[in-house]
């Protein structure tokens, strides 16, 4: 595990991942998926292609709560990795500048 300022042990991470698994089974999450839109890129995505992303990653102290999870396409989720929201914005800005 990468060294972060958070003192999380494997039991904490497992507990949050279990909560995420339970949250994925709720009607609330199914309704979020049914919209078929990635939170990050805004693209229409097949429901089966959407994943649950923690805005603040579990490994960095994030919780598996409704306010911290969003549907994300696999591409955005893989690119975001364990970045915090402000780091993700900086990453996206850097990418768009390099495309110019």
Long-range contacts (C-beta under 8 A, 24 or more apart in sequence): 1-59, 2-59, 2-82, 4-59, 4-60, 4-61, 6-59, 6-60, 6-61, 8-58, 8-59, 8-61, 13-58, 13-59, 16-58, 16-62, 16-63, 16-64, 17-58, 17-64, 19-63, 19-64, 19-65, 20-52, 20-54, 20-58, 20-64, 20-69, 23-52, 23-64, 23-65, 23-66, 23-69, 24-52, 28-66, 29-69, 32-70, 32-71, 33-71, 35-71, 37-71, 38-71, 38-72, 38-73, 38-76, 39-70, 39-71, 39-72, 39-76, 40-70, 40-72, 40-73, 40-76, 40-80, 40-88, 41-73, 41-75, 41-76, 43-73, 45-71, 45-73, 49-73, 49-74, 51-77, 53-77, 53-80, 55-85, 56-84, 56-85, 57-81, 57-82, 57-83, 57-84, 60-84
